[in-house]
């Protein structure tokens, strides 16, 4: 982490904490009932289309919750790496991740080159 000065680390820690609060707020809001959906009892006539739409909305909500949970895990792992002095080092090549990349993606675990290789492997 020699490439990250104390000011950089403080800024990144604040960004991670802000992202964590944002995700926790989103997860808290996800527990509220769906708004604007077609709910049984709103109409005298209830159809299978109503049921399908409600199920689709639930699927979307659950997918959003899963994304938020994964993001929360990534943020907490980044905070742990920061606490352990390993933040900003690529997990593949152990090289420093540039500050610009960390500012854009504070949870980054790989340098751009290693991330590109990882994504290429996933495509094949």
C-alpha positions as CSV (number, residue, x, y, z in Angstrom):
1,X,0.0,0.0,0.0
2,X,3.0,2.3,-0.4
3,X,1.3,3.9,-3.3
4,X,-1.6,5.0,-1.1
5,X,-0.9,7.8,1.3
6,X,-2.8,8.3,4.6
7,X,-5.1,10.8,3.0
8,X,-5.9,8.4,0.1
9,X,-6.6,5.7,2.6
10,X,-8.9,7.9,4.6
11,X,-10.8,9.0,1.5
12,X,-11.2,5.4,0.4
13,X,-12.3,4.3,3.8
14,X,-15.0,7.0,3.8
15,X,-16.1,5.9,0.4
16,X,-16.4,2.3,1.5
17,X,-18.4,3.3,4.6
18,X,-20.7,5.5,2.5
19,X,-21.3,2.7,0.1
20,X,-22.0,0.3,3.0
21,X,-24.6,2.7,4.4
22,X,-26.2,3.1,1.0
23,X,-26.5,-0.7,0.5
24,X,-27.8,-1.2,4.0
25,X,-30.5,1.5,3.3
26,X,-31.4,-0.3,0.1
27,X,-31.7,-3.6,1.9
28,X,-33.8,-2.0,4.5
29,X,-36.1,-0.5,1.9
30,X,-36.3,-3.9,0.2
31,X,-38.3,-5.2,3.1
32,X,-41.2,-2.8,2.3
33,X,-44.1,-4.0,0.2
34,X,-44.1,-3.4,-3.5
35,X,-45.6,-0.1,-4.5
36,X,-47.7,0.3,-7.6
37,X,-48.0,-3.4,-8.3
38,X,-51.2,-5.1,-9.1
39,X,-52.4,-6.5,-5.8
40,X,-55.2,-9.0,-5.2
41,X,-58.2,-7.1,-4.0
42,X,-57.5,-3.9,-6.0
43,X,-59.8,-5.1,-8.8
44,X,-63.0,-7.1,-8.7
45,X,-61.5,-9.3,-11.5
46,X,-58.3,-11.2,-10.7
47,X,-56.4,-12.9,-13.5
48,X,-53.5,-15.1,-14.0
49,X,-51.8,-12.1,-15.6
50,X,-52.0,-10.4,-12.2
51,X,-50.4,-13.3,-10.5
52,X,-47.6,-13.5,-13.2
53,X,-46.9,-9.8,-12.9
54,X,-46.7,-10.0,-9.1
55,X,-44.4,-13.0,-9.4
56,X,-42.2,-11.1,-11.9
57,X,-42.0,-8.1,-9.6
58,X,-41.0,-10.4,-6.7
59,X,-38.3,-12.0,-8.8
60,X,-36.9,-8.5,-9.7
61,X,-37.0,-7.5,-6.0
62,X,-35.2,-10.6,-4.9
63,X,-32.6,-10.2,-7.6
64,X,-32.0,-6.6,-6.4
65,X,-31.6,-7.9,-2.9
66,X,-29.1,-10.5,-4.0
67,X,-27.0,-7.8,-5.8
68,X,-27.1,-5.6,-2.7
69,X,-26.0,-8.5,-0.4
70,X,-23.1,-9.3,-2.7
71,X,-22.1,-5.6,-2.8
72,X,-22.3,-5.5,1.0
73,X,-20.0,-8.5,1.2
74,X,-17.5,-6.9,-1.2
75,X,-17.5,-3.7,0.8
76,X,-16.9,-5.5,4.1
77,X,-14.1,-7.6,2.5
78,X,-12.5,-4.3,1.3
79,X,-12.8,-2.8,4.7
80,X,-11.1,-6.0,6.2
81,X,-8.3,-5.7,3.6
82,X,-7.9,-2.1,4.6
83,X,-7.7,-3.0,8.3
84,X,-5.2,-5.8,7.5
85,X,-2.9,-3.6,5.4
86,X,-3.7,-5.6,2.2
87,X,-6.0,-3.0,0.6
88,X,-5.0,-1.9,-2.9
89,X,-3.0,-5.0,-3.8
90,X,-4.1,-7.3,-6.6
91,X,-5.1,-10.7,-5.3
92,X,-3.7,-12.4,-8.5
93,X,-0.4,-10.7,-9.2
94,X,0.2,-8.9,-5.8
95,X,0.9,-5.6,-7.7
96,X,-0.5,-2.3,-6.5
97,X,-3.9,-1.4,-7.9
98,X,-3.7,2.2,-9.1
99,X,-5.4,4.9,-7.0
100,X,-7.6,5.9,-10.0
101,X,-9.0,2.4,-10.2
102,X,-9.7,2.3,-6.5
103,X,-11.4,5.6,-6.5
104,X,-13.7,4.4,-9.4
105,X,-14.2,0.9,-7.8
106,X,-13.2,1.0,-4.1
107,X,-14.0,-2.7,-3.8
108,X,-11.6,-3.7,-6.6
109,X,-9.5,-6.8,-5.7
110,X,-7.6,-7.0,-9.0
111,X,-5.6,-4.6,-11.1
112,X,-7.1,-3.9,-14.5
113,X,-4.9,-6.4,-16.4
114,X,-5.7,-9.3,-14.0
115,X,-9.4,-8.3,-14.0
116,X,-9.4,-8.4,-17.8
117,X,-7.8,-11.9,-17.8
118,X,-10.4,-13.1,-15.2
119,X,-13.3,-11.9,-17.3
120,X,-11.9,-13.4,-20.4
121,X,-11.6,-16.8,-18.7
122,X,-15.3,-16.5,-17.6
123,X,-16.4,-15.9,-21.2
124,X,-14.8,-19.2,-22.4
